[in-house]
C-alpha cells in the first residue's frame, strides 16, 4: 500500500519500522517539528523523524494541518491509507478523508476505555489488570472510531515506560497484521456504555500525597516512571521515586519508619527502592542513604 505515516514519540517508531520492513511504500512521514531539549535547549528531532531519516523517507513537520495548502499537499500524495500513532496534532476532516481507505490509528488502550492523551498512565493509576492496543478507523471525535483489531497485555506491576515499550511493539505487529487482512475485516463500533477518558498528565499529579493508601502511591510511582517521576520533598530538595513496593508498617502519614526508607502512608507503608535527587543519577535506596541519610522519624512532605 501507499501509506502516509503520522507519529512523533518513541511509541510510534516500531510501527513505522514494521510497515517499512513489510514493504509498504511510505510516501511521507508526518511528525511534530523539532523541539528544544537537553541542557543546551538545542532543537532535537522527534524519534519518528530520526527513524524516518535513517530509512531515507520524506519527512514533513507542519505545525498545523488546518490550512488549505497543507491539506492539498497531503491529498496530493495519493495515499491508500494513513497510519497514525501518537502524532500529536488534530486531523481535520479533509485530512481524514484524503487517503483512499481513510486513516487508521494505533491506540494504547482497549477502547473505549481510556480514550485520550495518556492511556498508559491512566490504566496504571486506576489499577487496571489489563490494557492493550486497539487499531481503529479514525473519525472526527476523540478516539471514537470503529475498531478493527485489539490485543491485550497484563499490566503486572510494570512502569509506564515498560508498558509503553511493550505496547509499542505489540501495536506494530497488530497494525501490520491488520493491513494484511484489511479487506476481510469488519469494523466494530465502540460500546458507549464503558467509555473512560485519559486526560493529559498534569505535573502536579506527580507529587506524592502520603495520606493516600500505599497501593495507590505505588501505582503512582509506576505511572510516572521514568518521567515525570513521582516525588516528595525533604529539606527543600525534591526526590523522585522511580521504584517502590508496598511494605508492612504503620504510622503518621509521611513518617519514615526505619533505616530502609519505608514510609508510613494513609493505609500501610511504602518502601522506596530507587530514588533520584535533583541533578543526581537515580540510585538504589541504600546507596542514596549512605550519602544523604534520612533517619527514622523524619516526616516527608
N, C-alpha and C positions, 0 to 999 in steps of 0.2 A: 504494500500500500504506500501511497504518498502521504506522509504524516508530518504535520506540524507538531513539534513537542513544545510544551509550555511548563516550565518549572523553575525553581530557584534554589532551595536548600539541599543539604546532603540527602534528605529523604527522597528527592526526585532523581538523583543520579543513577541508581540501579535500574530504574525504568527506562531512562534514556539509553543506557548502555545495552540493556536487554533488547530493546526494539532495534537498535542499530545492529547488534550481533545477529538478530534474527533476519537480517537482510531486508528489512523495511527501508524505504527511501525516506530519510529525514530531510525534508526540503528546507526547513528552517527551525531554529531553536529560539524560542522567546524566553527571556529571563529578566529578572529585575536588574536595573543598572548597577554598576559597581558602587559600593558604599565605603565610607571611611571606616577603617578598623585598625586595631593594634595601637600601640603607644604613639606611633608617629601619625596616626589617623590618615594613612595613605589609602587611596581608593583601592579596594580589593574586589575582583570579580567574584560573582557567585560561584558556588560549587558546580552548578549546572553549566555555567559559561566555561569554566576550566575544563570540564569533561568534553564539552562540545568542541572546544578548540583543539584538544588532544586528538579528537576524531575528525578534525578538519571539516566541521559542519558550520554552516552560516549561522551567526548569532545576531539576534535583534533584541534591543533593550529599550523599548519605548517606555516613557513614564506614564503613559495613558493609552488606552485603546478607544477613546471616545471620539476622536477626530475622524472626519470622512476620509482624510488622506491615509491614516493608519489602517482604517478598515478596508480601504481599497487595496492597499499594499498586501494586506493579509489575504484577501479574496483572490488576488492575482496569483498567488502561489498554486492555486488549483489543487488543493489538498483533498484527498479522500476523507481524511479524518484528522482531528486534533486530539492529542492525548495530553491531559493536564494533570500535574502532580504538584500541589503546593506552590502554585505560581505566584500568588500574592496580589494580583490585580483582578478587579471585577471584569467579567467578559460581557460586553454589551450584546444585545440580541443579534446585531449584524455580524458579530464575530462568531456567535454560536451557530448561526445559520450558514456561514460561508462554506465550511467543508461539506463535501457531498454527503457524507454519512454522519455529520454532526461532530460533537465533542464528547469525549469520554474522560471521566475523572477517576483518579486513584485516590480514594479517601481512607484515612487511617482510623476507621471505626466500623462497627457493624450497624450501618444505618437502619432505621432512623435515629438510633442512639448516638449522641454526640455529633450532631451537625455543627459545623463552625470551625473556629480557628485553632483550638487547642484540644483535639480529641484524645490524644495520648495522655496528656497530663490530667485531664478531667476523669478519664477512666480510672487512673491510678488513685486519684484523690477520693473518688467515690467508692473505692474498694471493689471494683468490678473483678470478677473471677476470670472473665474472658474479654477479649476485644478482637480486632481483626482488620481486614481490608474489604472494602466494597468498591467494585467497579460499577459506575453509574453513568447513565446518559445525562449530560448537563442541560439544565434549563435555567431560566432567569432567577428562580428562587435560590436561597442559601442551602445548597446540598439537598435539594428536594427532588431531584430527578429519579426516574425509574432505575431499578437495579438490574444489572446483567450477571453479576457473579459476586460471591463472597468467599472468604476463607478466614478461619478462626485460629487464634493462638491463646495460650494461657498467660495471664499476667504474672502469676507465680513469683512475687517479690522482686520483679525487675524494676530498674530505674527507667525514667523516661528516655534517657539516652540509649539504654539497651533495648527497650521495647521499640523505639523508633527505628533503630537499625534493623531489627528483626522484621518489622512490618515493611520497611523499605524493600528488602529482598523479596518478601512474600508478595508485595504489590507488583514488583517487576515480573515475577513468574506468572502471577494471575493475569496481568494485562496481556502478556504475550500469548498465553493460552486462550484468553477471551478473543483476541483478534483472529486466532486460528479458527475458532468456531463461531465467529460473529454472525454469519448468515443463518446459523441454525438456532441461535439464542433468542429467547423472548424476554424482553424487559418486563420486570415486575414492579408495579407501583409500591412505594413505601407505605407501610401502615401508619396512619396518622395518630393512632392511639398510644404510641410509645415513643414519641419524639422528645429528645432532650437536646439542649444546646450547650456547646463547649465554648463558652465565651473566652476571649483573649485573656491571657495571663497578665494580671497586674502585679508589678514587682512588690507591692505592699503585701500581697498574699504569701510571699516567701518568708516573712517574719514569723518566727515560731511563737505561738501562744502556749506557754507551759500549762495553762489551765485546761487545755484540751486533753482528751484521753491519749495515752501513749500510742495506741494503734493508729489514731488519726495523725499524730505527729510523724510517726514512722512512714505513713503513706505520703505525707507532705515532703519529707526528706527525699523519698524516691521520685516523686512527681517533679521536683525541681532540681534533680541531679542529671547532668552535670551543671546546668545553668537554669535559672539564675542562682540556685543554691538556697535552700532553707537556712535561715541564720538566726543567731541570737547575739546579744551584745554583752560584753563584760569589760569593766573598767574603761569604757569609752571606745572599745575596739570591737569590730564586727568579726564574728566567727561563722563561717559557712560549714554546715553539716552535710557531708556528702554520703555518709552511710551510718545507719543506726539500727538497733534492734530492741524490741520490747523486752524488758527485764523485770525481775521481781524487785519490789521495794515500794515504799510509800513515804509521803511527807508533804510539806507545804510545796505548792507548785513552783517549779524553777529551782528548788534546792538541790545542790549536789550532794549525793548520798554516800559516796565512797571515793576511793583514790583511783577509780577507773572511769570517771566522768559518767556515772549513772545519775540521771536527773529525775527527780520526782515530777509527776505531771498531775493533771486533774483526776486521772484514774490510772494507777500503776506507775511504772517508771520506764525510762528510755536510756539505754546505754549508747553513748556516742562512739562510733567506731573509726570514722575518718573525718577529720576536721581541717579546715583551711583558714588560717588567719589572713587578714588583709595584706596583700603584697607578698605573701609567702606561698610555698608549694603546699599542696594537700599532703597530710601525713596521718599515719595511724595515731590513735589517741595516746598510746604510751609514749611515743616519740614527742608528741606535742607537749605533754605534761612535764617531760624532762626539761624542756626549755622554758615552759611557761606554766608553772603549777597553778591548778585551780582546786584548792583543797575542799574536802568535805565540809559542808556547812555554808559554802558560798551560795548566794542567791543570784541566778542569772536573769537577765532581762531580755 
